[in-house]
């Protein structure tokens, strides 16, 4: 496979890595634009959204004795 002017074999010999690693990096570049795929999100989604948080902080500024 030729991508960016270099063959996989040339990259493998120059960098001393496996062909699979070169193929994996090429796939990530094609799909995501970076050499690493984005990490999957883990855990439950947040219940308090950023606008809700801002509203709560403004409310606490008006009434600082609340908790």
Secondary structure, DSSP 8 states (H G I E B T S, - for coil): -EETTEEHHHHHHHHT--HHHHHHHHHHHHHHSSSS------S---SS-HHHHHHHHHHHHH-TT--
